[in-house]
Amino acid sequence: MIIIPVSFTGANKCDSNPCTHEGQCHEENGSYSCRCAHPYGGRTCDLGTEVLKIRRKYLITEIGKGQ
């Protein structure tokens, strides 16, 4: 009888297809990142360009206030 050890700790984080809108999932260091297709962005490619523009404008404004 041959026993093959099975480890569940090394599960591929991309198996659940976390990237939306045709984003490509890349596993790295026990986590994942999504390479998003234009015009999407965000952690799972769920944000359109209008939302990203608003967030970027807000962040630039807040950074400017801190200086």
Beta strands, then each sheet from edge to edge (+ up, - down):
strand 1: 24-28
strand 2: 31-35
sheet 1: 1+ 2-
end
